[in-house]
């Protein structure tokens, strides 16, 4: 018992105030980020020199990767993640070193019992010296004399251990210091576990998103592409991009952005990307494709007919934007439409930059409004630049300033798409972007007249034989004589069907691209249907024969009718 006026009262009051100040500082400084390593460093920085002269935080590798730690001890060893020191101490383990504590050490006892261990006089602590007698004897000679070890426990799980040493401070650790060390470690352990859980979700979401994004480059000749995806520091988002080969040597370029971050955004992105691929297989016009995607997002938000739990986190998509463009290398024209997405940029062969004046459209999922398209002619060697809003907008810069900066960076003639991507990211992004970024750069190429042949045919059965002769002659000019029989037969069947069942003028076109493409267009909006003819049927086998002889075939609709197309591999 201490009486008023006793000198000890004043000393205890000062110590209590200092401890409260230290705990207050720990609450403010530990856990400022969701990074496991940085949180461990903050614990060491708070402890030194206010509480200890040397502090070390040891964690198992699974915790650093966001995983659940297994049993801790000698095997597997811990890794020194953070060190705080009033002076350099070369004989203690450094950051990055693996540490396997022998069972007699205070650290191993802390991990085993889940309790803090006090060693007021290290020179008398044989268990501590057993870890590495030669090295630790040098540590004692350097002046380190007292130790407290505390397990880092949070939510019933031991995540690692923190060691506090004293050397310069003459007073050894006491029992009162033990409770303070436990309080510091307890607060830090919660922050480390929060960071570990975030790391696990971030890693899982990033792995999911990368598995859903394109791998490599699709086989197509319409554009030369380069792309980049950078996840945000705050979490993986729902940005995506795609390059999808279409019929007639055309290509679709897609960039989209699902609002939000985390697993839900990444999974939703994957669903929308798959949907775009499916709609592309139907050869829908750009505005119709976005209309179907808009309807899909609305149905996903409403739960697709299921009762949606409104209290469940991430139960809806909230919002998504998309820009969809189709480039035709024969006509050198690009048709674009967008749903609330940033404007695309076009870099001409001379380095001039224009943002396509494209109606914004509303974000996906709202419904009720049509999407508008714009068609532009692109000179060979032009670059079409598509991106998400994270590239041009952040908390320190509005969209207009970002677009001006992007225009300046893109104004460069003759730069390959890969170099354009690098230049844009280097100039536009901060060191720690707050939003994820998708960037797609496509340099246009042309399928010249020497690789295209087309014939306007009257709706007269007599032209079928002339079309076969024209096809044979053209294939010979291209050096593809061995395909003559097959292509002649395919063209004959398609032209015959168009004359017999369709209306208006008929056009036959051959394209020599990565494959040989044969197209027949007419004025009818009715698509032929593949069916199995019965034995007694006199017709109905032509389209079946076409399907067997070609690698792919399909129908796409135009404003004037439809086009039946086929593809055959080149020899």
VODREN-704053 format. One line per 2 residues: number of its first residue (from 1); their letters; for each residue x, y, z of C-alpha. Coordinates in steps of 0.25 Angstrom, whole numbers, plus 5000, padded with zeros to 4 digits. Layout:
N
NUM) A) X,Y,Z | ...
//
This chain:
571
1) XX) 5000,5000,5000 | 5005,5014,4996
3) XX) 5001,5026,5004 | 4999,5040,4998
5) XX) 5012,5047,4998 | 5020,5035,4996
7) XX) 5030,5037,4984 | 5026,5023,4978
9) XX) 5012,5029,4976 | 5017,5039,4966
11) XX) 5026,5029,4959 | 5015,5019,4957
13) XX) 5006,5030,4952 | 5016,5034,4942
15) XX) 5018,5020,4937 | 5003,5018,4936
17) XX) 5001,5031,4928 | 5013,5026,4918
19) XX) 5006,5013,4917 | 4993,5019,4913
21) XX) 5000,5028,4903 | 5007,5016,4897
23) XX) 4994,5008,4896 | 4987,5020,4890
25) XX) 4998,5022,4880 | 4997,5007,4876
27) XX) 4983,5008,4873 | 4985,5020,4864
29) XX) 4998,5014,4857 | 4996,4999,4856
31) XX) 4987,4994,4845 | 4987,5006,4836
33) XX) 4988,4997,4824 | 4982,4983,4820
35) XX) 4997,4978,4818 | 5002,4967,4827
37) XX) 5016,4971,4826 | 5014,4986,4828
39) XX) 5005,4983,4840 | 5016,4975,4846
41) XX) 5026,4987,4844 | 5016,4997,4850
43) XX) 5016,4988,4863 | 5031,4988,4863
45) XX) 5031,5003,4861 | 5022,5006,4872
47) XX) 5029,4997,4882 | 5043,5003,4880
49) XX) 5048,5011,4887 | 5036,5014,4896
51) XX) 5035,5000,4901 | 5047,4992,4897
53) XX) 5061,4995,4890 | 5059,4983,4880
55) XX) 5046,4977,4875 | 5044,4965,4865
57) XX) 5032,4960,4859 | 5032,4945,4854
59) XX) 5021,4940,4845 | 5019,4927,4837
61) XX) 5019,4928,4822 | 5004,4924,4821
63) XX) 5000,4936,4829 | 5008,4945,4819
65) XX) 5000,4938,4808 | 4987,4940,4814
67) XX) 4985,4925,4818 | 4982,4919,4831
69) XX) 4994,4916,4839 | 4997,4901,4843
71) XX) 5003,4897,4856 | 5015,4906,4859
73) XX) 5028,4903,4865 | 5042,4897,4859
75) XX) 5036,4891,4847 | 5031,4899,4839
77) XX) 5040,4910,4843 | 5035,4924,4845
79) XX) 5040,4936,4836 | 5045,4949,4842
81) XX) 5035,4959,4836 | 5039,4972,4844
83) XX) 5050,4978,4853 | 5050,4990,4861
85) XX) 5063,4994,4868 | 5070,5006,4874
87) XX) 5083,5002,4868 | 5087,4991,4858
89) XX) 5089,4977,4864 | 5096,4968,4854
91) XX) 5096,4956,4863 | 5080,4955,4864
93) XX) 5072,4949,4852 | 5069,4960,4841
95) XX) 5057,4962,4833 | 5054,4951,4823
97) XX) 5062,4941,4831 | 5055,4927,4835
99) XX) 5055,4924,4850 | 5053,4911,4855
101) XX) 5051,4912,4870 | 5056,4900,4879
103) XX) 5046,4895,4889 | 5053,4901,4901
105) XX) 5053,4916,4896 | 5043,4926,4902
107) XX) 5037,4928,4888 | 5034,4913,4886
109) XX) 5028,4913,4900 | 5019,4924,4896
111) XX) 5014,4918,4884 | 5012,4905,4891
113) XX) 5004,4910,4903 | 4998,4923,4897
115) XX) 5003,4931,4908 | 5014,4942,4909
117) XX) 5027,4938,4915 | 5036,4948,4923
119) XX) 5051,4946,4924 | 5056,4957,4933
121) XX) 5071,4953,4932 | 5075,4946,4919
123) XX) 5088,4943,4924 | 5081,4933,4933
125) XX) 5071,4928,4922 | 5078,4915,4918
127) XX) 5066,4911,4909 | 5068,4924,4901
129) XX) 5083,4922,4900 | 5080,4908,4894
131) XX) 5075,4913,4881 | 5089,4917,4877
133) XX) 5099,4918,4888 | 5110,4925,4880
135) XX) 5102,4935,4874 | 5093,4938,4886
137) XX) 5106,4939,4895 | 5110,4951,4886
139) XX) 5097,4957,4887 | 5098,4957,4902
141) XX) 5112,4963,4901 | 5106,4974,4893
143) XX) 5097,4978,4904 | 5083,4971,4902
145) XX) 5079,4966,4916 | 5064,4965,4917
147) XX) 5053,4958,4908 | 5037,4957,4907
149) XX) 5031,4948,4897 | 5016,4949,4894
151) XX) 5009,4940,4884 | 5000,4947,4874
153) XX) 4987,4942,4875 | 4974,4946,4869
155) XX) 4960,4940,4868 | 4966,4927,4874
157) XX) 4977,4925,4864 | 4992,4927,4867
159) XX) 4998,4935,4856 | 5012,4937,4861
161) XX) 5021,4942,4872 | 5027,4956,4876
163) XX) 5039,4957,4884 | 5043,4970,4892
165) XX) 5057,4972,4896 | 5064,4982,4905
167) XX) 5078,4986,4905 | 5080,5001,4906
169) XX) 5070,5003,4917 | 5076,4998,4930
171) XX) 5063,4993,4936 | 5059,4979,4932
173) XX) 5045,4976,4929 | 5036,4974,4940
175) XX) 5022,4967,4943 | 5015,4980,4940
177) XX) 5022,4981,4926 | 5016,4967,4923
179) XX) 5002,4972,4923 | 5006,4984,4914
181) XX) 5013,4975,4904 | 5001,4966,4904
183) XX) 4992,4978,4901 | 5001,4983,4890
185) XX) 5002,4969,4884 | 4987,4966,4885
187) XX) 4983,4979,4877 | 4994,4976,4867
189) XX) 4989,4962,4865 | 4975,4966,4861
191) XX) 4981,4976,4851 | 4990,4965,4845
193) XX) 4978,4955,4844 | 4970,4965,4837
195) XX) 4981,4968,4827 | 4983,4953,4826
197) XX) 4968,4951,4823 | 4968,4962,4813
199) XX) 4980,4956,4806 | 4973,4943,4805
201) XX) 4961,4949,4798 | 4969,4958,4790
203) XX) 4978,4947,4785 | 4966,4938,4782
205) XX) 4959,4949,4775 | 4971,4952,4766
207) XX) 4973,4938,4763 | 4959,4937,4759
209) XX) 4959,4949,4750 | 4972,4945,4743
211) XX) 4966,4932,4740 | 4954,4938,4734
213) XX) 4962,4949,4726 | 4968,4945,4712
215) XX) 4980,4937,4711 | 4989,4940,4699
217) XX) 4984,4946,4687 | 4973,4940,4678
219) XX) 4976,4936,4664 | 4971,4948,4655
221) XX) 4977,4957,4644 | 4968,4969,4646
223) XX) 4976,4976,4657 | 4989,4975,4664
225) XX) 4986,4976,4679 | 4993,4979,4692
227) XX) 4986,4979,4706 | 4989,4981,4720
229) XX) 4981,4978,4733 | 4985,4984,4746
231) XX) 4978,4981,4759 | 4975,4992,4769
233) XX) 4983,4993,4782 | 4969,4994,4789
235) XX) 4964,4981,4783 | 4962,4973,4771
237) XX) 4951,4979,4762 | 4942,4975,4751
239) XX) 4949,4981,4739 | 4951,4972,4727
241) XX) 4954,4973,4712 | 4953,4963,4700
243) XX) 4957,4961,4686 | 4947,4952,4679
245) XX) 4949,4948,4664 | 4936,4949,4656
247) XX) 4931,4944,4643 | 4936,4950,4630
249) XX) 4950,4953,4636 | 4944,4963,4645
251) XX) 4948,4965,4660 | 4940,4970,4672
253) XX) 4947,4978,4683 | 4941,4979,4696
255) XX) 4944,4986,4709 | 4935,4986,4722
257) XX) 4935,4990,4736 | 4926,4984,4747
259) XX) 4925,4993,4759 | 4931,4989,4772
261) XX) 4943,4980,4777 | 4945,4966,4782
263) XX) 4940,4952,4778 | 4926,4957,4774
265) XX) 4931,4967,4764 | 4941,4957,4758
267) XX) 4931,4946,4757 | 4921,4955,4751
269) XX) 4931,4960,4741 | 4933,4945,4737
271) XX) 4918,4944,4735 | 4917,4956,4726
273) XX) 4929,4952,4718 | 4924,4939,4715
275) XX) 4911,4945,4711 | 4918,4954,4701
277) XX) 4924,4942,4695 | 4911,4935,4694
279) XX) 4904,4947,4687 | 4916,4949,4678
281) XX) 4914,4935,4673 | 4900,4940,4668
283) XX) 4907,4951,4660 | 4898,4961,4666
285) XX) 4899,4976,4662 | 4907,4984,4673
287) XX) 4894,4991,4678 | 4886,4978,4679
289) XX) 4897,4971,4686 | 4898,4982,4697
291) XX) 4882,4981,4698 | 4883,4967,4701
293) XX) 4894,4969,4711 | 4886,4980,4718
295) XX) 4875,4970,4719 | 4884,4960,4725
297) XX) 4890,4969,4735 | 4876,4973,4739
299) XX) 4871,4959,4741 | 4884,4956,4749
301) XX) 4881,4967,4758 | 4867,4962,4760
303) XX) 4872,4949,4764 | 4868,4942,4751
305) XX) 4854,4938,4756 | 4859,4934,4770
307) XX) 4856,4942,4783 | 4868,4950,4786
309) XX) 4873,4952,4800 | 4874,4967,4801
311) XX) 4882,4966,4814 | 4893,4958,4807
313) XX) 4905,4965,4803 | 4908,4967,4789
315) XX) 4894,4961,4785 | 4893,4970,4773
317) XX) 4902,4975,4762 | 4899,4990,4765
319) XX) 4905,4994,4752 | 4913,4991,4740
321) XX) 4918,4998,4727 | 4923,4993,4714
323) XX) 4928,4998,4701 | 4927,4989,4689
325) XX) 4933,4991,4675 | 4934,4983,4662
327) XX) 4944,4985,4652 | 4943,4980,4637
329) XX) 4957,4980,4631 | 4951,4979,4617
331) XX) 4942,4991,4618 | 4952,4998,4628
333) XX) 4940,5002,4636 | 4938,5001,4651
335) XX) 4924,5001,4657 | 4924,5005,4672
337) XX) 4914,5006,4683 | 4915,5008,4698
339) XX) 4907,5006,4711 | 4912,5017,4721
341) XX) 4927,5014,4717 | 4938,5025,4715
343) XX) 4940,5029,4701 | 4949,5021,4692
345) XX) 4961,5028,4685 | 4966,5027,4671
347) XX) 4981,5030,4668 | 4983,5032,4653
349) XX) 4995,5028,4645 | 5000,5042,4646
351) XX) 4999,5042,4662 | 4986,5051,4662
353) XX) 4977,5047,4674 | 4962,5048,4673
355) XX) 4952,5043,4683 | 4940,5036,4676
357) XX) 4927,5045,4678 | 4919,5033,4683
359) XX) 4906,5034,4690 | 4908,5030,4704
361) XX) 4896,5021,4707 | 4892,5017,4721
363) XX) 4900,5007,4729 | 4896,4992,4727
365) XX) 4884,4987,4736 | 4875,4999,4735
367) XX) 4867,4995,4723 | 4857,5003,4715
369) XX) 4866,5011,4706 | 4872,5007,4692
371) XX) 4887,5008,4690 | 4892,5016,4678
373) XX) 4904,5012,4669 | 4914,5021,4661
375) XX) 4922,5016,4649 | 4935,5022,4646
377) XX) 4945,5019,4635 | 4959,5016,4640
379) XX) 4972,5017,4632 | 4981,5005,4632
381) XX) 4991,5006,4643 | 4981,5014,4652
383) XX) 4980,5010,4667 | 4967,5008,4674
385) XX) 4969,5010,4689 | 4959,5005,4699
387) XX) 4960,5006,4714 | 4953,5006,4727
389) XX) 4951,5019,4736 | 4962,5015,4746
391) XX) 4972,5020,4735 | 4967,5034,4734
393) XX) 4960,5037,4747 | 4965,5036,4762
395) XX) 4962,5044,4774 | 4973,5055,4770
397) XX) 4969,5056,4755 | 4955,5058,4749
399) XX) 4951,5051,4735 | 4954,5063,4727
401) XX) 4968,5065,4732 | 4970,5050,4730
403) XX) 4965,5051,4716 | 4974,5062,4712
405) XX) 4986,5055,4718 | 4983,5042,4711
407) XX) 4982,5050,4698 | 4996,5056,4700
409) XX) 5002,5042,4703 | 4995,5036,4691
411) XX) 4999,5047,4681 | 5011,5039,4675
413) XX) 5012,5033,4661 | 5017,5019,4657
415) XX) 5017,5014,4671 | 5014,4999,4672
417) XX) 5002,4995,4681 | 5011,4989,4692
419) XX) 5019,5002,4693 | 5006,5010,4694
421) XX) 5002,5001,4705 | 5015,5004,4713
423) XX) 5015,5019,4710 | 5000,5020,4715
425) XX) 5002,5013,4728 | 5015,5020,4731
427) XX) 5009,5034,4729 | 4995,5032,4734
429) XX) 4996,5023,4747 | 5001,5026,4761
431) XX) 5009,5016,4768 | 4997,5011,4776
433) XX) 4985,5012,4767 | 4972,5013,4775
435) XX) 4964,5006,4764 | 4967,4994,4754
437) XX) 4970,4997,4740 | 4968,4990,4727
439) XX) 4975,4995,4714 | 4973,4990,4700
441) XX) 4980,4996,4688 | 4977,4990,4674
443) XX) 4985,4995,4662 | 4976,4993,4649
445) XX) 4981,4984,4638 | 4974,4983,4624
447) XX) 4970,4971,4616 | 4973,4977,4602
449) XX) 4966,4975,4589 | 4977,4965,4585
451) XX) 4971,4956,4595 | 4956,4959,4593
453) XX) 4948,4954,4581 | 4933,4957,4579
455) XX) 4922,4955,4569 | 4908,4961,4567
457) XX) 4899,4950,4562 | 4885,4952,4557
459) XX) 4874,4943,4563 | 4875,4933,4551
461) XX) 4878,4918,4552 | 4887,4920,4540
463) XX) 4897,4927,4548 | 4900,4916,4557
465) XX) 4910,4909,4547 | 4916,4923,4544
467) XX) 4919,4925,4559 | 4926,4911,4560
469) XX) 4935,4915,4548 | 4938,4928,4555
471) XX) 4942,4922,4568 | 4951,4911,4561
473) XX) 4958,4922,4553 | 4960,4931,4566
475) XX) 4965,4920,4574 | 4975,4916,4563
477) XX) 4980,4931,4563 | 4982,4929,4578
479) XX) 4989,4916,4577 | 4978,4909,4584
481) XX) 4975,4899,4573 | 4973,4887,4583
483) XX) 4962,4894,4590 | 4954,4896,4577
485) XX) 4945,4884,4577 | 4941,4887,4591
487) XX) 4939,4902,4590 | 4932,4900,4577
489) XX) 4922,4891,4583 | 4920,4900,4595
491) XX) 4918,4912,4587 | 4908,4905,4577
493) XX) 4899,4900,4588 | 4899,4914,4595
495) XX) 4896,4921,4582 | 4885,4911,4578
497) XX) 4879,4913,4592 | 4879,4928,4591
499) XX) 4873,4928,4577 | 4862,4918,4581
501) XX) 4858,4922,4594 | 4862,4937,4596
503) XX) 4859,4950,4589 | 4867,4962,4583
505) XX) 4881,4962,4578 | 4891,4951,4581
507) XX) 4905,4954,4584 | 4917,4943,4585
509) XX) 4929,4947,4592 | 4943,4940,4595
511) XX) 4952,4945,4605 | 4966,4939,4607
513) XX) 4970,4941,4621 | 4975,4931,4632
515) XX) 4964,4923,4626 | 4957,4923,4612
517) XX) 4944,4930,4615 | 4932,4928,4605
519) XX) 4920,4937,4607 | 4907,4938,4600
521) XX) 4898,4949,4603 | 4883,4952,4599
523) XX) 4871,4960,4602 | 4864,4951,4611
525) XX) 4863,4951,4626 | 4860,4937,4628
527) XX) 4872,4928,4632 | 4874,4914,4627
529) XX) 4872,4902,4637 | 4881,4890,4637
531) XX) 4873,4878,4637 | 4874,4863,4635
533) XX) 4867,4859,4622 | 4859,4846,4622
535) XX) 4861,4835,4612 | 4849,4839,4603
537) XX) 4852,4854,4603 | 4857,4859,4589
539) XX) 4864,4871,4596 | 4869,4877,4609
541) XX) 4883,4871,4608 | 4890,4883,4603
543) XX) 4893,4891,4616 | 4896,4877,4623
545) XX) 4907,4875,4612 | 4912,4889,4614
547) XX) 4913,4887,4629 | 4921,4874,4626
549) XX) 4931,4880,4616 | 4934,4893,4624
551) XX) 4941,4896,4637 | 4930,4906,4642
553) XX) 4918,4912,4636 | 4907,4922,4640
555) XX) 4898,4933,4637 | 4899,4948,4640
557) XX) 4888,4958,4638 | 4890,4972,4631
559) XX) 4881,4984,4628 | 4878,4978,4615
561) XX) 4876,4963,4618 | 4886,4953,4622
563) XX) 4899,4946,4619 | 4902,4931,4619
565) XX) 4917,4929,4622 | 4926,4917,4622
567) XX) 4941,4915,4626 | 4951,4905,4621
569) XX) 4965,4903,4626 | 4976,4907,4616
571) X) 4985,4896,4612
//
